[in-house]
Amino acid sequence: MADGIELVIEARRRMITDTMAVARTLPFRMRRNVGPFVFVDTMGPVRFEPGDVFDVEPHPHIGLATITLLLEGQVLHRDSIGSVQLVRPGEVNWMTAGRGIAHSERTPPEQRDVERSMFGLQTWVALPLADEECDPSFEHRSADELPVWTDGGAQIALLVGDLDGHRSPVDVRSRLVEASVELAPGASWTAPTDHVERAVQLMRGAVDIDGRRFDAGELVVLREGAPVTVSSVGGPATIVLLGGDPLDGPRTIRWNFVSSDPARIERAAEDWRAGRFPAVPGDDGYVPLPDGWGTLG
């Protein structure tokens, strides 16, 4: 393995709706997290015909914050604290689950009968131990509220956290970074070593890192402190840099729940099954616990 690269994770594909496949790179058996990031899913790219929809009905979360980034398409977010937000490309949805939240993600009504594309990234951040049971909250930032700068042939948009002297306005609870980087054809960008743990998620195109070619879908975990240059190959490329400080303790992930206490996950599952999570106003759908959960104690 090249000096600057610790691990390469190939995406595993799975269907999350009848019309949408995701490519998952975290968690992975050899790497459960990168900084506080415990979950990374690339959604699409997919082309929808009129009448095809992306609908994820109300489902619960605890112990984490979700980040939704779209490169193409739109999604309508609703949650149990009353948030209703249309998400467009380049914008950021930061939803803090804390002690418990339910939300849905659906194709907006005005787009359900038109041809369109969708492509995006959803990541989960494990909340610090002190904040696992905080009140749920929601924050949305438009693209023009985020720090954007150029570095040679690279354009960097800082979604959350801090990077290279810039700071996102999103209110985070731990030191981290998620940034989208657009590389022009033939451009190179050196990933800052601001953060202890870092990884590069390949979204579009192909890149060279330390003399190795990587293609869309792969997650490249970088070595701590290593100066790593990412160069586009054969055309433009889009990558997402993510990472941060190491987690402050191990986490258990089961279905949509993240916690330092496995028993807390069992309680959350029982609460969801028993209808004790708050409802999502304006959306009466429901995602049941997955098959195989079994009888909870």
N, C-alpha and C positions, 0 to 999 in steps of 0.2 A: 504494500500500500504506500502511496506517495506520502512524503513527509507531512504535508498539510492536511491529509485526509485520514480521519480515524475510522470511518465506517461508511459504506454505501448501502442504502436500504431501497430495495425494489418495492414498488407499489403493489398492493393486493387489491384486486377489484371486487366489488360487491354491489348489488342493487339495493338502493334505499327506498325507491318507489318503483312503480311499474315502468316509469319512463327515464329514470335517472340512475346512472352508475357512478360510484365514487371510487377513487384510487387512494387507499389508505397506506400511509408510511409510518405513522406513530399511532399507538404503541407497537413495538417490535420486540421479539423475544430477546434480542441482544442489546436492545436500547429502549428502555421504557419511557424516557423523556429526554428533552434537550432544554436545559434550564427548567423553567416552570411549565413548558409546553409538553402536554401529555397525550395530545391527540392532534393529528393532521390529516385532513381529508381534502383531496381535490375533487371538485364536483364538475363533471363533464370534461371536455366540451361536448355539448349535445345540441342537435338541431331539433326543435319542436315543430311539428305540423299543427295547423289550426285544430283546436280541440284537445291536443295533448297538453297536460299540465304537470307542473312540479308542485305536489302538495304533500308536505309533511305535517300531519295533524298534531294537535296539542300533545306534548310529551314533557316529562319532568327532568330537572337537573338539580343537583346539590354540589357544593364544594368547589365550584369552578367558575371561570368566566369564559364566555365564548366570543370569538372574533369572526365576523363574517366579512369577507372581501369578495366583490364581484369584479371580474374582468369583462364579462359580457352578460347582458340580461338584467332582469329585475326580480326582486323577491319582496313580498309583503310580509313583514314581521308583526306578530301580535304576541303579547305576553300577559301573564296573570296579574301584573301590577298596573295594567291598563295602557301599556305602550302600544302604539300603532305606527309603524314606520315603513315606508317604501325605501328599499335599499337599491342604489344604482351603482354602476361601475366607479371604482375609485373611492367610494365612501366607506366608512367604518361603522359597524354595529358592535358595541361592546356591552354584553349582557352579563351581569354578575348574578350568579345563582345564589350564592351564600347558603342559607338554611333551607332554601327551596323556592323554585320558580317553575312555571310551566309556560311553554311558548309553542307557536306554530309558525311554519314558513310555507308560503303558498305563492303560486302565480297570481299576480294582480288581476282583478276582474277585467280590466281593459285590454289585457294581453292574452286572454285565454283562447281567443278565436283568431289569432293571427300567427303567421309563421315567424319564428324568432329563434335565437340561440341563447345558450346559458353556459357560463364557465366561471368558476370561482374557487375559493379556498375557505374552508372553515377549520379553525384551530381552537383547542381548549387549553386554558391555562389553569393549573391547579392553584387555588388560593393559598396564601400563607396559613400556617396552622392557626394563627391568631384571628384569622378572618374567615375560616371555613363556615362559621355559623352567623356571618354578618347578614344584615337585611339585604334582600335582593334589590337590584337597581338596573337601570338601562341608560346607556349613553350612545348617541348617534352623532357622528361628525361628517360633514360634507367634504368633498374633495378639496375645496378651496380653503378649508380650515386647517389642513394638514401641512406640515413642512415638506416642501419639495425643492430639490436642488440638483444641479448637474455636476458631474465629475468626469471630464473628458466626454466620451461618447455614452455615458451612463446617466440616466435620470432616476433619482431616488425619491420615493415618496414614503415618508415615515408614518406608519399607521398607528402604532402604539409604542410607548417607551421612549428610549433615547438612543441616539447614534451620531457619532462623529460631531459632537457639540450641538446637535439639534434635539429638540424634545417635542413629542406629540402632546396636544392638549388633552388627550383622553386620560381620565383619572384612573391610574393603575395602582395596585397594592403591593407590587414587588418590582425589583429592577429587572427589566426585560426589554426585548426589541422584536418588532415585526415590521419589516420594510419591504416594499415592492420595488424592484430594480428593473428598469427597461434598458436593454443593451442594444445600441445601434449595430448594424452589420460591421463586424471586425473590431468592435469596441472591447475594451478591457476595464475591469473595475477591481480594486483591491478591497476586500472585505475588512472593515476596521476590526481591531482586536479589543474593542471597548468591553466586551462581555466574555465571561469565563467560558460559557458553553454556547456554541453557534452551529447552525446548520443551514444549508442552502436547499430549498425546495425548487426543483425545476418545473416551471409552468408551461412555457412555450419555447420552441426552438431547441437548439443544441448549444452546449458550452464546453469549453476546455477548462479544467481545473488541474493544475500541476501536471500538465501533459497528458491527461486522460479526458476522453470525450464522455459527456453525460447528456442524456436525452430527457425530454419532458416526462414527468412522473416520478423520477428518482429523487431521493433525499440524500444529500451528501453531508455527513457530520464532520465538522472540521476539528482539528486538534487544538487544544487550548493554547492560545497565544501565538499560533502560527500565522504568519502573513500569507494570505492566500489570494491569488489573482484569478478572477473569473472572466473568461473571454468568450464572446459569441462566436459561433462556428457556422459558416454558410448562410448567414442571414441574421435578422434580429432575434433577440431572445428575451424572455421574461423570467426572472427568478424572484423568490421571496427569501430574504434572510430572516431567521428567527433564532431566539435563544435568550440567555440571561444568566442570572445567578443560579447556582445549583439549588434544587429543592431543599427545603428545611426539614426533610424527613420523607420516608417512603409513603406512597399513596397506593390505594386500591382503586382500580377502575372496573366497574361492572355496569354494563348497559350504558345509561346516560348519567351515572352517578360517579363522583370522585370523592374520596375521603381518606383520611389517615386512619380511620377506625372502620374496619369491615362491618362491625355490628351496626354502625350508623347507616350504611348502605342497605342493610336488611330492613331497618326501620323505615327508610325512605321508600323502599319497594312496597312494603306493607301499606304505608300511607297512600301511595299512588293507587294500589289495588283497591283500597277501601274508600277512595274518593276524598281523602283528607287534604290533598293539595288544592290550592285555590284554582278556580276555573279561569279560562282565558276569555275575557269579555268579547263577544262578537264571533266566537268560534266554538261550536259545540262538538267538534271532533274529538277523537280519543285514540291514542296508541296504547294498546295493552302491554303488560309485561311480556317479554319474549318467552317463547316456549322453552321449557326446561328449567325455568327458575325454581320450580318445586314449591313445596309447602314451606312457608316461612314460620320460624319458631315464635 
